[in-house]
Amino acid sequence: MNIAARFTDRVAVVTGAASGIGAAGAARLAAEGASVVLADIDADRGEDAAAGIRKDGGRACFVRADVSQERDWERVVEVAHGFGPIGVLVSNAYTVHVAPAHATSLASWQQQLAVNLTGAFLGFKAALPDLAGHDGAVVLTSSVHAHKGIPGHPAYAASKGALLSLCGQLAVEYGPRVRVNAILPGPILTAAWDRVSEEDRARSVAETAARRFGTPEEVAAAIAFLASGEASYITGSSLLVDGGWSVVKASA
């Protein structure tokens, strides 16, 4: 793939970057010239992901951070400033506990909202001075769960839906200095699917127009587009990356 250097001299922070969509997004931004800070609670895989980027000739470092903790964001920004001011923020960290609402504890509910939603808010606040001064771009990772009810995901769906509202609000309050957009991945084949049976995997694939899983790299391409100057007139928007999953229906 011939990738243009759309992020030369830009510093990007990517959360949830130790694996899956976050790791792919960090690698894509680095391949396009960005200096990337990968943040995650998984230090082993995070360090490996950053090392992989450096091995390929990119600039990257890893910082262990819990996105729901404001003090950890201070450390992320400090590390990022080793490269320069933050110009791109990809808020991708998440957690999910699969259970129906009546079986979801308050602690579980609060943890999922803290990581998935509050983490995005804290990251934006921490990076805002840099973003506002350098034509910043923010990409929030929402989900098709924001629009479609899927059993067992009450807190996850609530947090992902709220991210879309937050996206619009931030775009309005901080434009034109900062652009804020969201992506909504559908069935993307990451480690999260390891707990899903082959039968359920096949059902998910059959419910896409593409008739296959998406890849983290395909989502990373969407992230890179929204964060780039090519999307300079796009803000407050949400982009589905779901292979048509959200429009497929099996009945009239």
N, C-alpha and C positions, 0 to 999 in steps of 0.2 A: 504494500500500500504506500503510495506517495502522499505523505502528509505535509501540508503547508505549515510553515512556522508562524502560526497565528498568535502565539503567546510569548514571543521573544521579549525578554526584559520584564515579563510579568511574574509575579509571585502568586501561587495558588495554594490554598489550604483545602484539603479534602478530608472529611471526617468519615468514620466507618470505612477506613481505607485499607485495612489489613487483608481484605479478601473481597470477592464478588464484584459488585458494581463499583464500590469505592476504589478498590485496587485497580480496576480497569480504567476508571475515570482518571485516577492519578497518573497512570502510565500514559494515557492518551494526551493529557495536558503536557506532561514532560516531553513526550515525543514531538510535540508542537512547539517546544521551546521554553515552556514555563519552568521555573524553579518551584518544586512542589514540597509542601509539608504534609505528610501523611499522619493523621491522628486517629487513634483507636485505643481501646482498652486491651487488645490482644497484642502484647509487646513482641512475642516471638514472630508471629506472622506479619506484623507490621514492619518490623526490622527487615524481614526477608523481602517484603514487597518493595521497600525503599532501596534495598541492596540490588534488587533486580533492575530497577530503573537506572541506578548508577552503572550497573554492568552494561546496560544498553547505551550508555553515553549521556544519560540525562542527569539533571541535578535534583536531588531529593534527600530528605531526611525524615526520620520518624520521631514522633513524640507521643508518649503514652498519655492519654487524656480521657477522662470521663466527661462527655459533652454536657452532662446535666449539672456539672459543678463549675461555678463561676471562676473559682481560683485556677482551675485547670485551663480555662480559656486564657487567662493571663499568661500562662506558660506557653501555650500554643502561639500566641501573638509574639511573645519574646523570641521564640525559636524562629518564627517566620521572618522577623526583622534581621536575622542573620543573613538572609537573602536580600531583603528590602521590604518596602511597604506592600501590604496585601492588596492585590488587584482583583483576585477571583476567590470566591468562597463557594465550595460545594458542600452543602449540608446533607450528608447521606447516612449518618449513624442511626441505627434503629435497634429496637428489641421487640420481640413479640412473644406472648404467652397464649397458646391456643386453648381456649375454653369458652363456653357460652357465658353470657352475662351473669346468670345466677351462680355460676361456679368461679367467677373472677373475684378475687379478694380485692379489698381496697388497696393493699400494698402493691399488688400486681398492676392494678389500674394506674396508680400514681407513678410507678416506675416506668411503665410504657409511655405515659404522657411526658414524663420528665426527660427521657432520652429522645423520643421521636419529635416532640414539639418544643418543649422548653429548651432543649439543646440547640435547636435552630435559632430560637430567639436570642439565647446567650451568645451564640457564635456571631450573629449579626451585630449585636451591640458591641462586642469586643473588637470586631474588625471594622466597624463603621467609620472611625476616623480615617483609616487608610483607604477604604473603599470610596468614601465621599471625595477624597482628594485626588483620586487616580482613576476616575471613570469606571468605578467598580462594577462587577457583574456577580450576581449570586444565583445559584441554582439549588433549589430545594428538592429533595427526592421525596415525592409523595407516593401514591400507589393507586392502582385501579380500585383498591378497597375504599378509596375516598368517594367513589360513585356507586359501587355495587356491593350489596350485602352478601357476604360469604360467611357461613356459620363458623362460630368459634373465634371471631376477631373483633369483639366490641371495642376494646381500648385501642387496638391498632387502627381500626377504621376511623374512630373518632379523632385520633391524632393525625392521621393522614388527611382527613377532610379538613381539619383545622389548619393544616399547612397551606392549603389552597387559599383560605381566607387570609392567612398571614402574608402570603405571597402578594396578593392584591393590595393589602394595606401598606406593606413596606414599599411596594412600587410607587404608590401614590405619595406617601410621605417623603420619600427620599429621591424621587426623580426630579430632574434629569441626571443628577450626579451619580446615582446608583440604579442599575437595572436589576430587577428581581423576577425570576421565572421559576417554574416548577416542571418537573418531569413526572409522569405517571407510568412506571413500568408495570407490565402485566406478568405473564409467566416467563420469567427469566431463569435459566438454569444455573443456579448457584448452589452453594452448600446447604442453603435453607431447604432445598428439595430432598435432601438425604433422608429426612424423616417421612417422606411421602411414599406411599406404595406405588408399585409399577402401574397398577390399575388406575389409581387416581392421577398419576402422571399422564397416562394415555388419554384419560378423560379431559384433562386440561388442554392438551395439545389438540384434541379433536374440536375443542371449543374456540380455537383460533382460526381466523381466515388464512393465516400463513401455514397452518397445519404443522407447526413445529414450535419448540421452545425458542425464545430469544436468547442471545448471549450477552454477557456483561459488556463485551466490546461494542455491541450495537447500541446499548444504552449510553456507553461512554461517548460514542460519536454524537449523540443528541446533546449530551452535557457540553461537549466541546463547542458545538454549534451555538448553543444558547449563551455560552460564556464569551464567545468571540465577537469581534467587531462586525462580522457578517450578520449578526442578529441585533444590530444597533437600534433598530426601531421596534424591537419586541421587548415588552416588559409587562409584568402583571399577567402573563399568559401561562397556560399549562399545556404540555405536549405529551400526548399518549404515545407510549412505546410498548405496544402490547400485541403486535401481530394481528390486530383486528379482534382480539378477544372480547372487547367491550361491545362490539356491534354484532357478534354472531348470536343468532337465536335458532333453536331447534324446533320451534313450534310457531304457529301463526298467532 
